[in-house]
């Protein structure tokens, strides 16, 4: 199902844009991921509701979480919502290294 991809807030969007200069490879991976998510908002791996970290639930007021695997163990976290009956919105919440991902999910 096609959708629109947006960042959770302006700071996250600016951090993504700064990757152009700081980590071109990661920037391109995230860009590729958001292109795939636009084509199919459900292309990531769905996290069971009971496993969604409380921090993310509270910070973003979400009830669903999707994980898209990036290069070298990096993860892109996003949530899916509907704008209206026709448009689906995927909201990029964060990207993180495998180590930070394990810490967030208490693995």
Phi, psi and omega in degrees: 000124181290154180203184178252139178250133180223159175267151184299325178204173184294325179297319179294320178297318179294322177297319177298313180298325180291341177296337177306320182269323189271325182208079185304322180297314179293320177304312181294323178296315179293320178299315178298317180299315181293327175296317179293321180294324176300321181287326181208099184298343181258022183284341179280185179263125182281135178266132177301141185307319183289346180261356178292124181303135181305322179305314180290321178301316182286315184295318186250358181052053181253158174235008175213152181215137179235145180238129176246122181284128176255189181292155171048040176082359177289152180231144173250126180255133178213162179235152182247135180217167177249137176280319177202193183292345185253320187257136177253138182244126172257124184252114178288122182263324184184167167225149185204159176289167179299321180298313178293324177299314179297320180295317181297320183266007179055045177272000000 
